[in-house]
Amino acid sequence: MADAQNQMSESDLQAVKQLNEAYRSIKVELSKVIVGQENVIDELLIAIFARGHCMLEGVPGLAKTLMISTLADALSLKFNRIQFTPDLMPSDITGTEVIQEDKSSGERTFKFLPGPIFANVILADEINRTPPKTQAALLEAMQEHKVTTGGTRRSLEPPFFVLATQNPIEQEGTYPLPEAQLDRFMFKVFVDYPSEEEEFQIVRLTTAPQSLQVGKTLNREVILQLQDIVRRVPVADHVIRYAMKLVRLTRVNKGDTPDFINQNVSWGAGPRATQYLILGGKARAVLNGRYYVSTEDIAAVALPVLRHRIITNFNAEAEGITSDKIVQELLKHVPRQDSESLSDERLADVTGAKA
């Protein structure tokens, strides 16, 4: 770990310090408007600086929209909210071309009117309420950072971050995202009910005649620089192997897959899960002021990375076993401490480590 820090330039180490200070400032600013939800905010910030996208799931009234718009304000980023409905068309998201006439010459030309996708932070509210064709328009932008309209591909200005929400109730008439499309989201974040004290503070804050403003902590250029710093964070081989082991053990009937996986899982996570575990671990480390990644960082992001990539079977549903419970059991099954990871025989087939 010390060697990794010694290899970094003074400017990189200064940037890590800057990001850590910005992280603390963002938390302070958001706390002026948002009560609680610290884990959700942490996971959103990790995804932003790792250049990932998030799926949020929670019942109505938990301030998901307010949280995202406030975060965009604190980061000085352009924010747009798209309410997904059954009649929403792809052009309603990406934009459309209209015929415009030059009054002086009478010449008619096509002019592109950009849609709400042309922003830095996009809240796709209730994404499962719109047909697959419209969902696909958004998912193309997420993957390629481009949109295609009228045969022309147009680039989106970075940073580009999509937050899609799903309501866990009232599923009638919805269009659930296929697993292949869910896999494009780095995190799936659960927004839970507030505690009793938090709810008391929410009611007191929101029913008083006051308007709170958040301060600007970062800007677009700095965010892009800090995203590059996160990518350059070194990762030890045994940390990569630990992330690989967590993912590979979710695959049914593959080598040494544990019995609780074979009995309760239909499909496990693919290689993209390992990539996001590492990127999430890098971002978490830098946000906490470290320029190295530990297995603790990987374990901390395992739930939001894996919960939507593990498909449970009928047996698990009958027993009330969720993907979260499976991930938590998996974290117990694979050693977390860096020293244990290097010596544990269960990692030998992946790490090549000598016990």
VOVEXTI-420646 format. One record per residue (C-alpha): residue in three letters; x, y negated, z. Coordinates in pm, whole numbers, padded with zeros to 5 digits, always signed. Each point is the difference from the previous one (the first is absolute). Layout:
N
ALAXYZ;...
***
This chain:
355
MET+00000+00000+00000;ALA+00283-00238+00087;ASP+00175+00097-00326;ALA-00313-00090-00198;GLN-00008-00343+00163;ASN+00371-00052-00067;GLN-00058+00067-00371;MET-00259-00276-00029;SER+00086-00356-00097;GLU-00040-00284+00246;SER-00283-00140-00214;ASP-00191+00331+00019;LEU+00033+00015+00377;GLN-00114-00360+00020;ALA-00301+00085-00217;VAL-00090+00287+00234;LYS+00010-00242+00291;GLN-00215-00243-00198;LEU-00259+00269-00074;ASN-00010+00106+00364;GLU-00058-00362+00105;ALA-00266-00043-00271;TYR-00171+00320+00117;ARG-00026-00138+00353;SER-00125-00335-00130;ILE-00264+00168-00217;LYS-00127+00199+00299;VAL-00025-00321+00204;GLU-00189-00184-00274;LEU-00241+00287-00066;SER-00074+00033+00373;LYS-00153-00350-00015;VAL-00279+00138-00220;ILE+00009+00381+00030;VAL-00047+00166+00338;GLY+00169+00339+00039;GLN+00050+00231-00301;GLU+00378-00017+00048;ASN+00062+00343-00154;VAL-00204-00094-00307;ILE+00193-00326-00043;ASP+00333+00183+00040;GLU-00094+00253-00267;LEU-00115-00273-00238;LEU+00329-00187+00039;ILE+00202+00318-00050;ALA-00190+00068-00323;ILE+00045-00358-00125;PHE+00377+00000+00046;ALA+00027+00353-00143;ARG-00198-00113-00311;GLY-00283+00243+00070;HIS-00379-00018+00001;CYS-00243+00086+00281;MET-00337+00165+00033;LEU-00189-00122+00308;GLU-00287+00195+00146;GLY-00227-00133+00272;VAL-00362-00083+00079;PRO-00134-00347-00088;GLY+00071-00293+00228;LEU+00357+00081+00102;ALA+00150-00312-00164;LYS+00173+00183-00283;THR-00056-00287-00246;LEU+00100-00264+00255;MET+00313+00193+00088;ILE+00113+00023-00363;SER-00079-00360-00092;THR+00175-00126+00316;LEU+00305+00213-00078;ALA+00011-00142-00354;ASP-00017-00352+00142;ALA+00284+00069+00244;LEU+00212+00131-00288;SER-00093-00290-00233;LEU-00138+00241-00260;LYS-00299-00036-00231;PHE-00293+00211+00122;ASN-00306+00126-00190;ARG-00284+00218+00121;ILE-00189+00224-00242;GLN-00331+00145+00117;PHE-00038+00334-00177;THR-00355+00083-00108;PRO-00152+00264-00233;ASP-00041-00257-00281;LEU+00355-00140+00018;MET+00181+00026-00335;PRO+00377+00028-00061;SER+00002-00346-00164;ASP-00146-00143+00322;ILE+00331+00095+00164;THR+00260-00046-00272;GLY-00153-00296-00185;THR-00139-00043-00348;GLU+00063-00180-00328;VAL-00242-00267-00120;ILE-00024-00184-00330;GLN+00103-00363+00029;GLU-00053-00256-00277;ASP+00237-00290-00062;LYS-00232-00298-00042;SER+00243-00195-00216;SER+00084+00277-00251;GLY-00297+00228+00043;GLU+00238+00296+00037;ARG-00110+00280+00225;THR+00247+00190+00217;PHE-00016+00253+00279;LYS+00084-00124+00349;PHE+00069+00235+00290;LEU-00178-00076+00327;PRO+00188+00185+00276;GLY-00202+00201+00250;PRO+00041+00021+00377;ILE+00270+00269-00036;PHE+00245-00283-00078;ALA+00096-00072+00359;ASN+00260+00122+00250;VAL-00230+00162+00256;ILE-00316+00174-00124;LEU-00273+00125+00231;ALA-00199+00264-00190;ASP-00302+00016+00228;GLU-00183+00336+00000;ILE+00190+00138-00297;ASN-00200+00324+00011;ARG-00321-00184-00097;THR+00105-00063-00360;PRO+00019+00253-00288;PRO+00330+00173-00087;LYS+00053-00213-00313;THR+00018-00316+00211;GLN+00207+00171+00270;ALA+00250+00103-00268;ALA+00047-00363-00110;LEU+00116-00090+00348;LEU+00217+00309+00036;GLU+00184-00077-00326;ALA+00092-00339+00143;MET+00119+00163+00322;GLN+00229+00243-00178;GLU+00129-00206-00292;HIS-00039-00355+00138;LYS-00155-00077-00338;VAL-00352-00022-00141;THR-00115+00072-00356;THR-00265-00222-00154;GLY-00081-00035-00369;GLY+00294+00221-00090;THR+00245-00229+00181;ARG+00193+00096+00314;ARG+00039-00279+00253;SER+00236+00012+00297;LEU-00111-00078+00354;GLU+00206-00240+00207;PRO+00192+00172+00281;PRO-00044+00065+00282;PHE-00318+00193-00079;PHE-00179+00177+00281;VAL-00339+00177-00012;LEU-00206+00072+00308;ALA-00302+00218-00074;THR-00266+00061+00263;GLN-00239+00290+00043;ASN-00300+00022+00228;PRO-00007+00342+00175;ILE-00380-00018+00027;GLU-00273-00033-00266;GLN+00169+00220-00257;GLU-00311+00041-00216;GLY+00051-00127-00354;THR+00374-00047+00036;TYR+00286+00108-00227;PRO+00275+00145+00224;LEU+00349-00047-00136;PRO+00158+00322-00131;GLU+00303+00128+00190;ALA+00231-00095-00288;GLN-00112-00363+00029;LEU+00012-00003+00380;ASP+00361+00114-00032;ARG+00087-00339-00151;PHE-00068-00168+00335;MET+00304-00003+00224;PHE-00204-00006+00323;LYS-00349+00089+00107;VAL-00068-00211+00308;PHE-00283+00059+00246;VAL-00151-00317+00149;ASP-00155+00107+00330;TYR-00239-00169+00242;PRO+00159-00254+00238;SER+00048+00077+00368;GLU-00239-00149+00254;GLU+00234-00288+00086;GLU+00077-00064-00367;GLU-00370-00013-00084;PHE-00052-00248+00283;GLN+00274-00223-00142;ILE-00144+00032-00353;VAL-00346-00111+00112;ARG+00140-00290+00202;LEU+00225-00112-00286;THR-00252+00025-00284;THR-00294-00163+00178;ALA+00188-00314+00105;PRO-00009-00321-00212;GLN+00364+00009-00106;SER+00191+00058-00320;LEU+00339+00167+00028;GLN+00266-00036-00269;VAL+00296+00232-00051;GLY+00344-00135-00077;LYS+00197+00091-00313;THR+00282+00238+00093;LEU+00136+00112-00338;ASN-00042-00079-00367;ARG-00007+00199-00323;GLU+00371-00035-00081;VAL+00114+00103+00347;ILE-00237+00298+00003;LEU+00146+00126-00329;GLN+00352-00033+00141;LEU-00096+00187+00316;GLN-00165+00277-00204;ASP+00334+00046-00179;ILE+00179+00017+00336;VAL-00234+00279+00114;ARG+00084+00202-00313;ARG+00371-00032+00074;VAL-00021+00138+00353;PRO+00220+00314+00017;VAL-00155+00330+00109;ALA+00198+00290+00138;ASP-00041+00333-00179;HIS-00143+00175+00305;VAL-00276-00267+00024;ILE-00096+00063-00363;ARG-00001+00374+00069;TYR-00220-00053+00304;ALA-00253-00191-00213;MET+00018+00272-00264;LYS-00063+00269+00259;LEU-00311-00175+00132;VAL-00141-00018-00352;ARG+00106+00346-00118;LEU-00154+00167+00304;THR-00344-00134-00102;ARG-00001+00221-00312;VAL-00201+00317+00044;ASN+00173+00337-00028;LYS+00336-00149-00091;GLY+00285+00170+00185;ASP+00000-00076+00373;THR-00329-00196+00005;PRO-00146+00022+00355;ASP-00313+00207+00060;PHE-00207-00303+00102;ILE+00068-00149-00346;ASN-00086+00320-00190;GLN-00322+00038+00198;ASN-00129-00357-00028;VAL+00141-00163-00315;SER-00105+00037-00363;TRP+00260-00229-00154;GLY+00307-00167+00146;ALA+00192-00316-00080;GLY+00217-00051-00309;PRO+00340-00167-00047;ARG-00151-00349+00004;ALA-00073+00055+00371;THR+00372+00048+00069;GLN+00082-00317-00193;TYR-00251-00199+00203;LEU+00121+00149+00328;ILE+00351-00125-00077;LEU-00115-00342-00123;GLY-00229-00039+00299;GLY+00283+00101+00232;LYS+00230-00257-00163;ALA-00254-00281+00035;ARG-00077+00092+00362;ALA+00369+00004+00088;VAL+00065-00342-00153;LEU-00311-00154+00156;ASN+00141+00112+00335;GLY+00338-00155-00074;ARG+00193+00317-00095;TYR+00189+00074-00319;TYR-00021+00376+00030;VAL-00288+00250-00004;SER-00053+00264+00268;THR-00228+00302+00010;GLU-00207-00199+00250;ASP-00082-00249-00277;ILE-00109+00283-00229;ALA-00221+00153+00268;ALA-00157-00340+00071;VAL-00130-00034-00357;ALA-00089+00368-00049;LEU-00371-00038+00085;PRO-00087-00283-00244;VAL+00213+00159-00274;LEU-00126+00359+00031;ARG-00362-00021+00122;HIS-00146-00056-00350;ARG+00242+00241-00169;ILE-00093+00307+00205;ILE-00327+00156-00118;THR-00160+00216+00269;ASN-00202+00311-00082;PHE-00342+00119+00113;ASN+00145+00176+00303;ALA+00153-00324+00128;GLU-00321-00195-00058;ALA-00201+00263+00189;GLU+00241-00021+00293;GLY+00012-00380-00004;ILE+00370-00002-00092;THR+00089-00318-00187;SER+00309-00082-00204;ASP+00114-00225+00286;LYS+00001+00294+00241;ILE+00197+00207-00250;VAL+00263-00275-00040;GLN+00028-00038+00378;GLU+00052+00374+00037;LEU+00257-00008-00279;LEU+00195-00274+00179;LYS+00020+00225+00304;HIS+00112+00292-00215;VAL+00297-00182-00158;PRO+00259-00154+00240;ARG+00003-00378+00002;GLN+00330-00094+00164;ASP+00283-00056-00246;SER+00238+00228+00192;GLU-00261+00277+00018;SER-00081-00035-00370;LEU+00360+00074-00093;SER+00025+00317+00209;ASP-00350+00150-00026;GLU-00011+00326-00200;ARG-00344-00081-00143;LEU+00160-00279-00206;ALA+00286+00215-00128;ASP-00170+00095-00326;VAL-00055-00366-00090;THR+00291-00181+00160;GLY+00273+00255-00056;ALA+00110-00082+00355;LYS+00206+00252+00190;ALA-00146+00087+00339;
***
